[in-house]
């Protein structure tokens, strides 16, 4: 878990003598070791450690298979002429009350619960406190997916410039890469452990559609099924910190057991802060795309994920092609509405509290003798009910 310390929320302008592509307030990268150039994804340019799974040769728009070794265009981080004042996140009274109740419950439970359960509950409280100290004007959204799903290409399409490497060699993305549509997100990105050299901005000449994404911080993650253990660990770590996630699936692996059992099913409570995108629909003939999309919805329903249809809150499910651009506008529009609401951080924390309270409930709902007095049991029940957001019976 990334340690976050109390700090003021003023982002400092970049020193004018630094010309590297860093987030405002962060030191620029110094090319002290030119013999080991780094790519945009953090991997070595000489290809050391690269691995080819041979599963899916993603088509890259207008480039040959070996073009991923070419240097990606630099995207300059604009300098702030004045310090950027960041407004910290605020929780509504109901969520704040639930967090207080959970904190009190954990304090009362140290002699009753196992260390793992206490640690998980403590982590939720720590991360809620850490997120509250950071910008409430930004929404951090991770793009996650399996090998060959095309998530990096979608990341580049949304940014409007090649930031994250794409290609046939696996894994392509070796480290998380962040792209922020507005200033003031440096502390948020720092919390994710993303160094300045892997922080970017979209094209400076933003369209009206891009302006609507102001406040978005998009993070391209390594493959969740990567052969490299450290890549999978990075995915799990960052997913525990972001406000929302876009799951990118492809027609070949949308039903993959690892995706559903390890990620989607356990994250069902986070339905309101998830998108599931079926990519590469240009590969599907005729009505096949609709058939696959319907089957994907069926699987998500079986995972217990509430789908956001007919204006109801829940997971947004879309079909698109990052290669041709078909359907990308729909995702951009959905993201613009999502970011403009500025409600994702609180909804994410609220879902975390729901999951934690559900884990704690069996310890207090048992009929076995526990040695607690009736008065103590009532106090535990009251605190748990407050954390769940319900009235104790």
MIPADREN-884667 format. One record per residue: z negated, y negated, x of N, C-alpha, C in turn. Coordinates in steps of 0.02 Angstrom, whole numbers, padded with zeros to 5 digits, always signed. Atoms other than C-alpha are relative to their C-alpha. Layout:
! MIPADREN-884667
ZYXZYXZYX;...
***
This chain:
! MIPADREN-884667
+00000+00059+00042+00000+00000+00000+00000-00062+00044;-00006+00060-00040+00049-00169+00069-00060-00045-00013;+00057+00044+00007-00101-00279+00103+00024-00071-00013;-00018+00068+00017-00089-00452+00024-00062-00042+00004;+00058+00043-00008-00206-00591+00072+00009-00063-00040;-00003+00063+00035-00250-00750-00019+00036-00051+00043;-00038+00050-00037-00133-00890+00029+00022-00052-00050;-00027+00049+00046-00067-01050-00041+00071+00020-00017;-00064-00023+00025+00096-01039-00134+00054-00051+00014;-00051+00047-00020+00197-01171-00045+00044+00033+00053;-00047-00029-00048+00353-01106+00041+00020-00054+00049;-00015+00050-00051+00384-01196+00206+00073+00003+00018;-00070+00000-00019+00559-01250+00256+00011+00032+00067;-00018-00034-00063+00648-01158+00393+00006-00051+00056;-00008+00046-00057+00643-01236+00567+00073-00013+00012;-00071+00016-00006+00808-01327+00594+00033+00031+00060;-00032-00028-00059+00833-01250+00765+00020+00072-00010;-00017-00069+00013+00847-01077+00689+00060+00003-00045;-00062-00003+00039+01018-01032+00622+00015+00068-00027;-00011-00067+00026+00997-00850+00575-00009-00001-00076;-00002-00003+00073+01006-00791+00394-00067+00022-00026;+00067-00019+00021+00822-00793+00350-00020-00037-00063;+00029+00031+00059+00724-00833+00194-00038-00063+00021;+00039+00059-00019+00649-01010+00193-00072+00017+00011;+00070-00013-00015+00480-01008+00273-00010+00060+00045;+00006-00059-00043+00518-00855+00380+00035-00014+00067;-00032+00011-00064+00560-00854+00566+00067+00034+00002;-00066-00030-00006+00740-00821+00610-00001+00058+00047;-00006-00059-00043+00794-00660+00692+00028-00022+00068;-00023+00019-00067+00814-00679+00882+00038+00058+00030;-00040-00054-00028+00955-00576+00959-00019+00015+00072;+00024-00012-00068+00850-00523+01108+00027+00065+00028;-00025-00065-00023+00927-00350+01118+00071+00010-00025;-00068-00005+00024+01116-00369+01098+00029+00069+00007;-00028-00067-00009+01142-00191+01155-00014+00045-00059;+00015-00041+00059+01071-00128+00990+00010-00043-00063;-00012+00041+00059+01155-00230+00852-00021+00037-00063;+00022-00031+00063+01087-00200+00677+00049-00017-00056;-00041+00011+00058+01186-00180+00519-00042-00035-00054;+00035+00033+00054+01142-00264+00355-00052+00043-00032;+00049-00045+00031+01048-00109+00297-00055+00021+00047;+00053-00015-00047+00941-00099+00452+00016+00058+00045;-00017-00056-00043+01031+00048+00533+00036-00025+00062;-00034+00020-00061+01104+00043+00708+00075+00003-00010;-00072+00004+00008+01284-00007+00720+00037+00055+00034;-00034-00055-00035+01322+00138+00837+00000+00064-00041;-00002-00058+00044+01293+00258+00692-00052+00052+00016;+00050-00050-00017+01144+00347+00771-00042+00016-00061;+00041-00022+00056+01049+00448+00644+00037+00005-00065;-00038-00004+00062+01189+00443+00517+00008+00072-00021;-00005-00068+00026+01207+00594+00405+00051+00001-00056;-00053-00005+00049+01353+00649+00299-00013+00060-00044;+00015-00056+00044+01312+00753+00145+00062+00032-00029;-00062-00029+00024+01492+00779+00097+00004+00009-00075;+00001-00012+00071+01451+00766-00088+00053-00041-00037;-00045+00043+00038+01544+00617-00157+00029-00053+00046;-00032+00052-00040+01671+00510-00065+00011-00060-00044;-00006+00058+00043+01642+00344-00147+00061-00041+00020;-00058+00042-00013+01795+00238-00165-00022-00071+00013;+00018+00068-00018+01778+00072-00080+00061-00044-00011;-00055+00042+00021+01886-00068-00148+00037-00029+00059;-00044+00028-00050+02030-00100-00030-00015+00018+00071;+00017-00018-00069+01955-00016+00124+00007+00073+00010;-00004-00071-00017+01976+00148+00214-00069+00029+00007;+00064-00034-00002+01840+00278+00230-00042-00022+00058;+00039+00017-00060+01789+00223+00403-00019-00072+00006;+00011+00072-00007+01774+00038+00364-00073-00020-00004;+00070+00019+00005+01586+00046+00338-00031-00019+00066;+00027+00017-00065+01562+00027+00524+00013-00072+00019;-00015+00069-00015+01634-00149+00519-00059-00044-00019;+00055+00046+00012+01513-00293+00524+00009-00033-00068;-00002+00031+00066+01471-00360+00351+00000-00076+00007;+00000+00072-00002+01504-00544+00314-00071-00027-00006;+00066+00029+00002+01352-00651+00345-00007-00044-00062;+00015+00042+00057+01272-00736+00196-00057-00045+00020;+00049+00046-00029+01181-00891+00252-00053-00018-00052;+00056+00021+00043+01011-00927+00178-00005-00076+00003;+00003+00072-00001+01011-01111+00126-00069-00024+00022;+00063+00028-00022+00878-01217+00208-00027-00046-00055;+00032+00045+00047+00754-01306+00097-00018-00065+00035;+00014+00064-00032+00743-01491+00136-00073-00021-00009;+00070+00014+00012+00568-01502+00062-00035+00065-00018;+00036-00061+00018+00430-01373+00036+00009+00017-00073;-00010-00023+00068+00459-01269-00120-00067+00021-00031;+00063-00016+00033+00308-01269-00234+00011+00059-00047;-00007-00060+00039+00286-01098-00311-00056+00004-00051;+00049-00007+00053+00199-01078-00478-00020+00073-00006;+00021-00070+00002+00094-00919-00475+00005+00029-00070;-00005-00036+00063+00107-00788-00610-00066-00007-00039;+00060+00000+00042-00014-00800-00757+00006+00055-00051;+00003-00053+00050-00067-00658-00871-00027-00028-00066;+00026+00022+00064-00095-00683-01057-00071+00025-00009;+00071-00019+00007-00275-00669-01118-00011+00074-00014;+00009-00071+00016-00250-00493-01186+00005+00043+00062;-00007-00040-00061-00186-00422-01022-00057-00014+00049;+00056+00018-00045-00318-00517-00922-00064+00036-00022;+00059-00034+00025-00452-00443-01035+00003+00075+00014;-00007-00072-00014-00383-00267-01014-00013+00015+00074;+00012-00010-00071-00384-00286-00825-00074-00006+00017;+00073+00007-00011-00564-00348-00829-00037+00062-00023;+00033-00060+00026-00613-00199-00936+00012+00060+00046;-00016-00055-00046-00524-00078-00819-00041-00006+00064;+00039+00010-00062-00610-00155-00668-00074+00019-00011;+00069-00018+00015-00780-00136-00752-00007+00075-00009;+00002-00072+00011-00739+00041-00804+00001+00038+00066;-00003-00032-00066-00692+00089-00626-00067-00006+00036;+00065+00009-00032-00855+00015-00564-00053+00046-00028;+00049-00044+00032-00953+00119-00689+00015+00073+00011;-00023-00070-00002-00854+00277-00650-00003+00031+00069;-00005-00025-00069-00877+00299-00463-00036+00066+00010;+00035-00064-00008-00999+00443-00485+00028+00055-00045;-00026-00048+00048-00897+00529-00621+00071+00023+00014;-00071-00015-00009-00716+00527-00564+00014+00021+00072;-00020-00022-00067-00629+00610-00418+00031-00059+00038;-00023+00055-00043-00572+00503-00272+00072-00019-00015;-00070+00015+00013-00387+00518-00315+00008-00044-00062;-00004+00039+00061-00410+00452-00492-00026-00071+00011;+00028+00065-00015-00521+00311-00430+00048-00041+00043;-00047+00035-00045-00394+00268-00294+00060-00026-00039;-00057+00022+00040-00251+00260-00419-00018-00059-00044;+00022+00056+00042-00350+00148-00535-00012-00063+00042;+00011+00057-00044-00403+00037-00391+00064-00031+00024;-00065+00026-00022-00224+00021-00333+00032-00043-00054;-00027+00039+00055-00169-00040-00505-00033-00069-00002;+00036+00063+00001-00304-00173-00501+00018-00044+00060;-00018+00037-00061-00262-00224-00322+00070-00031-00007;-00068+00025+00006-00076-00240-00358+00007-00053-00055;-00001+00050+00052-00107-00335-00519-00026-00067+00026;+00028+00061-00029-00214-00460-00423+00049-00031+00050;-00048+00025-00050-00085-00473-00283+00060-00032-00033;-00059+00028+00034+00061-00501-00402-00018-00066-00034;+00020+00061+00035-00037-00634-00496-00002-00060+00046;+00003+00055-00048-00053-00739-00338+00069-00024+00020;-00068+00016-00022+00136-00741-00313+00040-00032-00056;-00042+00040+00046+00280-00828-00401+00008+00032-00069;-00014-00021+00068+00290-00815-00589+00068-00022-00023;-00067+00024+00017+00462-00896-00584+00054+00049+00023;-00048-00049-00026+00544-00744-00504-00014+00069-00030;+00005-00069+00023+00578-00567-00565+00032+00044+00053;-00024-00045-00053+00596-00431-00432+00026+00064-00032;-00032-00058+00030+00718-00296-00486+00030+00043+00054;-00027-00047-00049+00756-00143-00380+00060+00037-00030;-00055-00044+00019+00921-00049-00387-00011+00066+00035;+00016-00066-00027+00884+00136-00364+00051+00050-00024;-00048-00051+00020+00994+00289-00368+00006+00054+00053;-00010-00057-00045+01048+00450-00287+00057-00012+00048;-00055+00003-00048+01168+00480-00145+00067-00002-00037;-00066+00004+00028+01343+00425-00193+00004-00029-00070;-00002+00027+00068+01294+00342-00357+00035-00067-00004;-00034+00064+00000+01371+00177-00305-00047-00059-00010;+00048+00054+00012+01212+00073-00314+00011-00059+00048;-00012+00055-00047+01252-00027-00156+00062-00039-00018;-00060+00036+00022+01424-00068-00222-00016-00043-00061;+00021+00040+00057+01345-00127-00384-00041-00060+00024;+00039+00054-00030+01221-00230-00282+00046-00055+00026;-00047+00048-00028+01366-00313-00191+00040-00036-00055;-00038+00030+00055+01462-00342-00353-00041-00053-00035;+00043+00049+00033+01315-00431-00433-00011-00061+00045;+00010+00055-00047+01288-00535-00275+00064-00040+00012;-00064+00034-00010+01473-00578-00265+00023-00001+00071;-00019-00002-00071+01483-00538-00079-00026+00065+00029;+00025-00063-00031+01469-00379+00028-00063-00013+00042;+00064+00007-00035+01285-00380+00079-00024+00067+00025;+00023-00067-00017+01238-00197+00075+00060+00044+00016;-00056-00042-00021+01349-00072+00165+00016+00054-00050;-00023-00055+00041+01453+00050+00065+00046+00042+00042;-00043-00043-00039+01548+00199+00130-00011+00073-00017;+00003-00071+00014+01570+00387+00133-00055+00034+00040;+00052-00031-00041+01437+00419+00266-00067-00007-00036;+00064-00001+00034+01266+00467+00197-00056+00013+00051;+00012+00054+00047+01140+00394+00192+00027-00066+00028;-00027+00064-00021+01220+00221+00196-00054-00053+00006;+00054+00049+00000+01071+00112+00150-00062+00030+00033;+00056-00028-00037+00933+00143+00277-00065-00037-00012;+00061+00040+00013+00811+00005+00225+00014-00045-00059;-00010+00045+00057+00783-00104+00072+00029-00067+00022;-00031+00065-00013+00888-00262+00067-00012-00044-00062;+00015+00044+00057+00840-00412-00042+00049-00057-00004;-00043+00058+00013+00950-00545-00120-00033-00042-00053;+00035+00045+00046+00868-00695-00202+00047-00055-00024;-00044+00050+00029+00960-00812-00320-00030-00070+00001;+00030+00067-00003+00838-00957-00294-00055+00000+00052;+00052+00008-00051+00710-01025-00171-00069+00019-00027;+00069-00011+00018+00526-00986-00169-00021+00072-00007;+00015-00072+00009+00534-00795-00165-00023+00033+00065;+00015-00029-00066+00487-00771+00019-00062+00044-00001;+00062-00039+00001+00309-00712-00015+00007+00064-00041;-00013-00059+00040+00368-00592-00150+00036+00053+00041;-00040-00047-00040+00495-00514-00032-00041+00026+00059;+00044-00022-00054+00368-00509+00109-00048+00055-00024;+00044-00052+00029+00253-00408-00005+00035+00068-00002;-00038-00063+00001+00391-00277-00014+00011+00028+00069;-00009-00023-00068+00392-00264+00175+00071-00006+00025;-00069+00010-00021+00572-00325+00191+00003-00057+00051;+00000+00051-00052+00597-00420+00355+00053-00054-00013;-00048+00055+00011+00691-00587+00362+00072+00018+00012;-00070-00017-00016+00846-00507+00439+00033+00039-00057;-00028-00037+00056+00869-00406+00278-00008-00038-00066;+00004+00042+00059+00851-00552+00158+00063-00042-00005;-00063+00033+00009+01008-00630+00087+00000-00044-00062;-00012+00039+00060+01073-00752-00043+00071+00015-00023;-00068-00011+00024+01226-00733-00156+00045-00057+00023;-00047+00054-00017+01381-00841-00136-00029-00067-00020;+00030+00065+00013+01328-01022-00124+00034-00036-00059;-00036+00030+00056+01463-01078-00247-00008+00045-00062;+00015-00045+00055+01381-00991-00395+00034-00023-00064;-00029+00014+00065+01467-00980-00564-00056-00012-00050;+00050+00010+00053+01381-01021-00728-00038+00064-00013;+00033-00065+00011+01345-00835-00748-00052+00013+00053;+00048-00009-00054+01261-00832-00578-00060-00047-00008;+00055+00047+00011+01159-00987-00621-00051+00028-00049;+00045-00029+00049+01086-00890-00766-00045+00053+00032;+00041-00049-00036+01018-00765-00639-00052-00033+00045;+00049+00035-00041+00913-00900-00556-00070+00027-00015;+00065-00031+00008+00743-00823-00525+00002+00075+00013;-00007-00072-00013+00813-00648-00493-00006+00014+00075;+00001-00027-00068+00767-00556-00334+00021+00073-00006;-00029-00067+00007+00876-00401-00321-00010+00038+00066;+00016-00040-00060+00827-00261-00200+00040+00065-00002;-00037-00063-00006+00946-00122-00146-00042+00049+00040;+00043-00049-00032+00847+00034-00104+00041+00056+00033;-00032-00061-00026+00890+00186+00003+00005+00052-00056;-00009-00053+00050+00941+00345-00090-00067+00035-00012;+00064-00034+00015+00794+00424-00181+00003+00075+00017;-00007-00070-00020+00865+00596-00135+00025+00008+00071;-00023+00000-00069+00903+00552+00046-00029+00059+00039;+00025-00052-00044+00888+00688+00178-00053-00027+00048;+00050+00032-00044+00784+00563+00279-00064-00013-00038;+00064+00006+00035+00602+00576+00228-00023-00073-00004;+00023+00069-00001+00567+00396+00280+00036-00042-00053;-00036+00036+00052+00701+00336+00159-00032+00011-00068;+00032-00016+00064+00621+00426+00012-00068-00034-00005;+00066+00032+00000+00451+00357+00062+00007-00075-00014;-00012+00071+00013+00522+00180+00062+00015-00012-00074;-00016+00006+00071+00592+00206-00113-00063+00003-00041;+00062-00007+00039+00425+00266-00181-00046-00059+00009;+00044+00057-00014+00331+00124-00097+00023-00062-00037;-00026+00061+00031+00444-00015-00161-00001+00005-00076;+00002-00009+00073+00455+00058-00337-00069-00015-00028;+00067+00014+00023+00267+00038-00347-00017-00074+00001;+00014+00071-00008+00282-00150-00313+00046-00046-00040;-00048+00043+00033+00435-00216-00404-00018-00010-00073;+00013+00015+00070+00435-00292-00578+00042+00043-00047;-00045-00039+00042+00581-00188-00644+00047+00040+00045;-00045-00042-00039+00710-00060-00590+00063+00015-00040;-00064-00022+00028+00894-00025-00623+00015+00068+00031;-00018-00066-00024+00928+00161-00609+00075+00008-00007;-00072-00010+00000+01109+00193-00561+00015+00074+00006;-00018-00071-00001+01177+00365-00604+00076+00005-00003;-00072-00011+00001+01351+00439-00589+00016+00060-00044;-00018-00054+00045+01448+00564-00696-00017+00070+00026;+00014-00066-00027+01410+00708-00577-00074+00017+00002;+00071-00015-00011+01222+00689-00554-00047-00037-00048;+00044+00036+00047+01157+00595-00706-00054+00044-00030;+00050-00047+00028+01064+00752-00762-00042+00033+00054;+00035-00031-00057+00990+00790-00590-00075+00007-00015;+00070-00014+00016+00818+00871-00608-00047-00045+00039;+00044+00042-00040+00741+00770-00465-00008-00069-00031;+00002+00067+00030+00787+00605-00548-00045+00000-00061;+00036+00000+00063+00715+00653-00716-00073+00022+00008;+00068-00026-00006+00562+00752-00662-00044-00042+00046;+00041+00038-00049+00506+00646-00514-00006-00074-00017;+00000+00072+00011+00551+00473-00576+00001-00020-00074;-00008+00026+00067+00613+00444-00753-00056+00022-00048;+00052-00024+00047+00489+00554-00847-00068-00032+00015;+00065+00032-00013+00333+00488-00756+00001-00075-00014;-00005+00072+00011+00398+00310-00781+00016-00018-00073;-00018+00012+00070+00424+00328-00969-00038-00059-00030;+00040+00057+00026+00284+00202-01003+00029-00067+00021;-00030+00061-00025+00386+00074-00906+00070-00012-00031;-00066+00004+00031+00534+00086-01026+00025-00071-00007;-00021+00069+00012+00536-00101-01060+00020-00037+00063;-00019+00032-00063+00561-00142-00876+00048+00045+00039;-00049-00043-00033+00697-00014-00840+00070-00009-00032;-00070-00005+00020+00887-00013-00849+00025+00067+00027;-00033-00060-00025+00987+00147-00835+00075-00012-00008;-00071+00018-00001+01169+00119-00786+00041+00060+00021;-00048-00052-00017+01305+00251-00790+00058-00033+00037;-00052+00030-00041+01420+00199-00647+00059+00048+00007;-00060-00039-00015+01594+00260-00598+00034+00027-00063;-00033-00023+00061+01657+00273-00777+00076-00002+00006;-00073+00001-00011+01831+00235-00709+00026+00069+00019;-00020-00068-00018+01832+00417-00651+00007+00045-00060;+00001-00042+00060+01814+00481-00829+00059-00016-00046;-00059+00012+00043+01970+00503-00937-00019-00006-00074;+00007+00002+00072+01984+00457-01120-00069-00017-00025;+00066+00011+00030+01824+00471-01221-00056+00032+00039;+00051-00035-00039+01732+00563-01083-00059-00045+00018;+00054+00046-00018+01633+00408-01035-00051-00006-00056;+00046+00004+00056+01559+00393-01210-00039+00064-00009;+00034-00064+00007+01519+00578-01213-00056+00007+00053;+00051-00004-00054+01428+00569-01045-00057-00049-00015;+00051+00050+00016+01337+00411-01101-00047+00026-00055;+00041-00029+00054+01278+00498-01261-00046+00054+00027;+00042-00053-00029+01216+00646-01159-00055-00029+00043;+00051+00034-00039+01125+00528-01042-00055-00027-00045;+00050+00025+00048+01039+00446-01191-00044+00057-00026;+00038-00058+00024+00988+00619-01253-00052+00021+00052;+00047-00020-00053+00909+00662-01085-00057-00050+00007;+00052+00052-00004+00816+00496-01079-00049+00006-00058;+00044-00010+00057+00749+00528-01253-00046+00059+00011;+00041-00058-00015+00688+00699-01197-00052-00016+00053;+00049+00022-00051+00602+00613-01050-00056-00042-00030;+00050+00042+00033+00503+00512-01177+00011-00074+00010;-00016+00070-00013+00590+00349-01133+00028-00032-00064;-00023+00036+00059+00608+00228-01278+00061-00042+00019;-00061+00036-00015+00785+00158-01281+00002-00066-00038;-00003+00065+00030+00810-00026-01315+00065-00010-00038;-00060+00004+00041+00937-00016-01455-00016-00039-00064;+00005+00038+00062+00968-00126-01608-00055-00053+00004;+00048+00054-00009+00860-00264-01537-00071+00021+00011;+00068-00024-00011+00708-00153-01511-00015+00001+00075;+00018-00002-00071+00612-00160-01346+00006+00071+00028;-00008-00065-00032+00648-00019-01225+00050-00004+00057;-00046-00003-00057+00762+00038-01086+00072-00017-00021;-00070+00017+00012+00936-00039-01080+00045+00051+00034;-00045-00051-00027+01072+00093-01057+00071-00027-00005;-00067+00028-00003+01246+00036-01003+00046+00046+00040;-00052-00034-00039+01409+00109-00937+00043-00052+00033;-00040+00049-00036+01510+00019-00804+00035+00032+00059;-00031-00020-00063+01617+00032-00649-00009-00057+00049;+00008+00052-00051+01559-00066-00498+00064-00009+00040;-00062+00004-00037+01728-00028-00420+00051-00046-00034;-00050+00039+00037+01838-00104-00556-00030-00063-00032;+00033+00056+00033+01709-00224-00627-00008+00009-00075;+00005-00012+00072+01723-00150-00801-00073+00011-00020;+00068-00007+00023+01557-00171-00891-00052-00036+00041;+00049+00034-00042+01474-00267-00749-00024-00065-00034;+00019+00060+00036+01476-00424-00856-00055+00012-00050;+00052-00017+00049+01370-00337-00987-00068+00007+00035;+00062-00007-00038+01240-00292-00855-00024-00069+00023;+00019+00067-00023+01243-00469-00786-00032-00040-00057;+00026+00035+00059+01215-00538-00961-00070+00025-00018;+00065-00029+00016+01072-00417-00994-00053-00021+00051;+00046+00022-00052+00992-00462-00827-00019-00073-00009;+00014+00071+00009+01008-00648-00864-00052-00011-00055;+00050+00006+00054+00913-00629-01028-00068+00026+00023;+00061-00032-00024+00785-00516-00945-00038-00046+00047;+00031+00044-00049+00751-00638-00802-00025-00064-00034;+00018+00062+00033+00747-00790-00917-00066+00006-00039;+00062-00010+00037+00604-00713-01017-00062-00006+00044;+00056+00002-00048+00494-00705-00861-00060+00042-00023;+00055-00042+00026+00394-00568-00946-00006+00066+00035;-00001-00066-00032+00437-00420-00834-00063+00015+00041;+00060-00016-00041+00291-00436-00710-00060+00021-00043;+00057-00017+00043+00161-00435-00849+00011+00066-00036;-00014-00063+00035+00247-00294-00943-00007+00059+00048;+00008-00053-00049+00252-00192-00783-00074+00016+00011;+00071-00010-00012+00066-00218-00751-00033+00031-00062;+00028-00028+00061+00025-00181-00934+00014+00075-00006;-00017-00072+00001+00117-00014-00921-00041+00038+00051;+00042-00032-00050+00021+00026-00762-00071+00011-00027;+00067-00007+00030-00142-00005-00856+00000+00056-00052;-00005-00054+00050-00083+00109-00998-00005+00068+00033;-00001-00065-00035-00050+00251-00875-00069+00015+00029;+00066-00010-00031-00216+00225-00786-00052+00018-00053;+00048-00014+00054-00315+00222-00949+00010+00071-00027;-00014-00068+00024-00228+00383-01004-00029+00052+00048;+00029-00047-00049-00284+00467-00842-00076+00001-00004;+00073+00003+00003-00463+00409-00866-00028+00030-00065;+00025-00020+00065-00476+00459-01048-00032+00069-00001;+00030-00066+00003-00508+00647-01022-00071+00003+00027;+00067-00001-00029-00662+00607-00919-00053-00022-00049;+00048+00026+00048-00742+00523-01069+00008+00028-00070;-00013-00029+00065-00666+00615-01215-00024+00072-00006;+00022-00070+00000-00736+00786-01165-00062+00009-00043;+00059-00017+00040-00864+00872-01275-00054+00033+00043;+00049-00033-00043-00952+00951-01126-00057-00047+00016;+00058+00040-00020-01125+00895-01074+00015-00035+00067;-00015+00038-00061-01109+00759-00943-00061-00032+00030;+00060+00031-00026-01287+00700-00920-00006-00073-00018;+00003+00069+00020-01246+00531-00996-00042-00008-00063;+00036+00015+00061-01360+00454-01124+00051-00024-00052;-00044+00023+00053-01285+00406-01291+00019-00073+00011;-00013+00071-00013-01300+00223-01244+00052-00009+00056;-00048+00004-00056-01208+00250-01078+00069+00022-00022;-00064-00025+00023-01071+00350-01164+00035-00053-00043;-00030+00053+00041-01044+00210-01290+00027-00057+00044;-00024+00054-00045-01030+00084-01148+00064+00020+00035;-00062-00024-00030-00900+00191-01059+00057-00003-00050;-00052-00002+00052-00803+00212-01222+00024-00070-00016;-00020+00069+00014-00805+00025-01255+00045-00028+00055;-00040+00026-00055-00739-00017-01082+00069+00033+00002;-00064-00036+00000-00603+00117-01093+00044-00024-00057;-00039+00025+00056-00550+00057-01265+00029-00069+00015;-00025+00066-00018-00536-00120-01199+00059+00006+00049;-00053-00009-00049-00429-00060-01053+00063+00026-00033;-00058-00027+00035-00316+00039-01170+00030-00053-00045;-00025+00051+00046-00303-00111-01284-00013+00018-00072;+00016-00022+00067-00379-00025-01435-00073-00013-00015;+00069+00008+00020-00540-00040-01532-00034+00068+00001;+00034-00064-00004-00666+00096-01494-00021+00023-00069;+00017-00028+00065-00697+00213-01639-00076+00006-00005;
***
